[in-house]
C-alpha cells in the first residue's frame, strides 16, 4: 500500500488541477477500487490448502482466555465479504445479483472463492455507477443503519476492511507476508 493512501496525503500527480466537482459515483468508486485491490491481493496470497484455517486456542499462549468457537475460517471470511458486497450493492442500485448468493457461503475451494469475490466487486462497481448527484443522498430503505446510497457505499468498504484486517492476521499466522506489507 502506498504511504499516501495510508496517511491520506496526495502525491504531486494527484493534486487538484481543476475546480470541477467529481460525480458521486466516481468519488465513491475510488475507495472500492482500493479495497478490491487489497482484498484480492490477500485472498490470492493465501495458499489453497490454508483456506480452511481459523485461529484456535492452541494458536496462542495459554491463559489468554480468548474464545474461538464459531470463528470464521479464511474461506468463510472471503465468502462473507462477497455476500456482503452483493447485499450492500444490490441495496444501493436495485440491481439483481449475477450469482445465486445463497451458494456463496458453501464455497471452500480457493479458485471458486477468488472468482466469486472478483464478481462481487465487479457488481459493486456497476452498482456504484448508478449513484448520481440527484440520488446520492435521497433516503433508501435503511441497511445496517445506512439511509442513503452514498452512506451505504462508504459503509460497504468500511465493513470489508474489518474482514480484510482479520484475513491479514490469518496470513501472518500462516507465515505469509500480506501484499500490503511487501
C-alpha positions as CSV (number, residue, x, y, z in Angstrom):
1,X,0.0,0.0,0.0
2,X,1.3,3.4,-0.8
3,X,2.1,5.6,2.2
4,X,0.0,8.4,0.7
5,X,-3.1,6.2,0.8
6,X,-2.3,5.2,4.4
7,X,-1.7,8.8,5.6
8,X,-4.4,10.5,3.5
9,X,-1.8,12.6,1.7
10,X,-1.6,13.3,-2.0
11,X,1.2,12.7,-4.5
12,X,2.0,15.7,-6.7
13,X,0.3,14.0,-9.6
14,X,-2.8,13.7,-7.5
15,X,-3.1,17.4,-6.6
16,X,-6.3,19.1,-7.7
17,X,-5.8,20.7,-11.1
18,X,-9.4,21.9,-11.7
19,X,-12.3,23.2,-9.7
20,X,-14.8,20.8,-11.4
21,X,-16.8,18.7,-9.0
22,X,-16.4,15.0,-9.1
23,X,-19.5,12.9,-9.6
24,X,-20.7,10.9,-6.6
25,X,-20.2,7.6,-8.5
26,X,-16.6,8.4,-9.3
27,X,-15.8,9.6,-5.8
28,X,-17.4,6.6,-4.2
29,X,-15.9,4.1,-6.6
30,X,-12.3,5.1,-5.7
31,X,-12.3,3.6,-2.2
32,X,-14.0,0.5,-3.6
33,X,-11.2,0.1,-6.2
34,X,-8.5,0.4,-3.5
35,X,-10.3,-2.1,-1.2
36,X,-10.8,-4.5,-4.1
37,X,-7.1,-4.4,-4.9
38,X,-6.1,-5.0,-1.3
39,X,-8.7,-7.8,-0.7
40,X,-7.9,-9.6,-3.9
41,X,-4.2,-9.5,-3.1
42,X,-4.8,-11.1,0.4
43,X,-7.1,-13.8,-1.0
44,X,-4.7,-14.6,-3.8
45,X,-1.8,-14.8,-1.3
46,X,-3.2,-17.5,0.9
47,X,-2.2,-21.0,-0.2
48,X,-5.3,-23.0,-1.3
49,X,-4.6,-25.7,1.4
50,X,-4.9,-23.0,4.1
51,X,-8.3,-21.7,3.1
52,X,-9.8,-23.8,5.9
53,X,-7.6,-22.1,8.5
54,X,-9.2,-20.5,11.5
55,X,-7.4,-19.5,14.7
56,X,-7.9,-21.9,17.6
57,X,-7.0,-21.8,21.3
58,X,-3.7,-23.7,20.6
59,X,-2.6,-20.9,18.3
60,X,-1.9,-18.6,21.2
61,X,-0.2,-18.7,24.6
62,X,-2.1,-20.4,27.3
63,X,-4.1,-18.3,29.7
64,X,-5.2,-15.6,27.3
65,X,-8.8,-16.6,27.8
66,X,-9.9,-15.9,24.2
67,X,-12.9,-17.7,22.8
68,X,-12.6,-19.3,19.4
69,X,-15.9,-21.1,18.9
70,X,-17.6,-20.0,15.7
71,X,-14.6,-18.1,14.4
72,X,-14.7,-17.9,10.6
73,X,-12.2,-19.7,8.5
74,X,-10.2,-17.8,5.9
75,X,-12.6,-19.1,3.2
76,X,-15.6,-18.0,5.3
77,X,-14.1,-14.5,5.7
78,X,-13.7,-14.2,2.0
79,X,-17.2,-15.6,1.1
80,X,-18.7,-13.3,3.8
81,X,-17.2,-10.3,2.0
82,X,-18.5,-11.5,-1.3
83,X,-22.0,-12.0,0.1
84,X,-21.9,-8.6,1.8
85,X,-20.8,-6.9,-1.4
86,X,-23.9,-8.4,-3.2
87,X,-26.2,-7.4,-0.3
88,X,-25.0,-3.8,0.1
89,X,-24.6,-3.0,-3.6
90,X,-27.9,-4.5,-4.6
91,X,-29.5,-2.3,-1.9
92,X,-27.7,0.7,-3.4
93,X,-28.7,0.1,-7.0
94,X,-31.7,-2.2,-7.1
95,X,-29.7,-4.4,-9.5
96,X,-30.2,-8.2,-9.1
97,X,-27.0,-10.1,-8.2
98,X,-25.5,-12.0,-11.1
99,X,-25.0,-15.1,-8.9
100,X,-27.1,-17.2,-6.5
101,X,-25.9,-15.5,-3.4
102,X,-27.1,-18.4,-1.2
103,X,-24.5,-20.7,-2.7
104,X,-21.5,-18.4,-1.8
105,X,-21.3,-19.4,1.8
106,X,-20.9,-23.1,0.9
107,X,-17.8,-22.5,-1.2
108,X,-14.5,-23.9,0.1
109,X,-12.2,-24.1,-3.0
110,X,-9.8,-21.2,-3.5
111,X,-10.5,-20.8,-7.2
112,X,-14.3,-20.6,-6.7
113,X,-13.9,-18.1,-3.9
114,X,-11.5,-15.9,-5.8
115,X,-13.8,-15.9,-8.8
116,X,-17.0,-15.1,-6.8
117,X,-15.2,-12.4,-4.8
118,X,-14.0,-10.8,-8.1
119,X,-17.5,-10.9,-9.5
120,X,-18.9,-9.3,-6.3
121,X,-16.5,-6.4,-6.8
122,X,-17.5,-6.0,-10.5
123,X,-21.1,-6.0,-9.3
124,X,-20.2,-3.3,-6.7
125,X,-18.6,-1.1,-9.4
126,X,-21.7,-1.4,-11.6
127,X,-23.9,-0.6,-8.6
128,X,-21.9,2.5,-7.6
129,X,-22.1,3.7,-11.2
130,X,-25.9,4.2,-10.6
131,X,-25.3,6.8,-7.9
132,X,-25.9,10.3,-9.2
133,X,-25.8,13.8,-7.9
134,X,-29.6,13.6,-7.8
135,X,-30.0,10.3,-5.9
136,X,-26.8,10.0,-3.7
137,X,-28.4,11.5,-0.6
138,X,-32.0,10.6,-1.1
139,X,-33.5,8.2,1.5
140,X,-33.4,4.5,0.7
141,X,-34.7,1.6,2.8
142,X,-32.1,1.6,5.7
143,X,-29.5,-1.1,5.6
144,X,-27.4,-1.6,8.8
145,X,-28.4,1.9,9.7
146,X,-27.3,3.5,6.4
147,X,-30.1,5.6,4.9
148,X,-28.6,6.9,1.7
149,X,-26.8,5.3,-1.3
150,X,-23.7,7.4,-0.5
151,X,-23.5,6.3,3.1
152,X,-24.2,2.7,2.2
153,X,-21.4,2.7,-0.4
154,X,-19.0,4.1,2.1
155,X,-20.1,1.7,4.8
156,X,-19.7,-1.3,2.4
157,X,-16.0,-0.5,2.1
158,X,-15.6,0.1,5.8
159,X,-17.2,-3.2,6.6
160,X,-15.0,-5.0,4.1
161,X,-11.8,-3.6,5.7
162,X,-12.8,-5.1,9.0
163,X,-12.7,-8.5,7.4
164,X,-9.6,-7.6,5.4
165,X,-7.8,-6.9,8.7
166,X,-8.7,-10.3,10.1
167,X,-7.6,-12.0,6.9
168,X,-4.2,-10.2,7.1
169,X,-3.8,-11.7,10.5
170,X,-4.7,-15.2,9.2
171,X,-2.0,-14.8,6.6
172,X,0.6,-13.8,9.2
173,X,-0.4,-16.8,11.4
174,X,0.4,-19.0,8.4
175,X,3.8,-17.4,7.7
176,X,2.6,-15.4,4.6
177,X,3.6,-11.8,4.3
178,X,0.5,-9.8,3.3
179,X,0.9,-8.0,0.0
180,X,0.4,-4.6,1.7
181,X,3.5,-5.2,3.8
182,X,5.8,-6.1,1.0
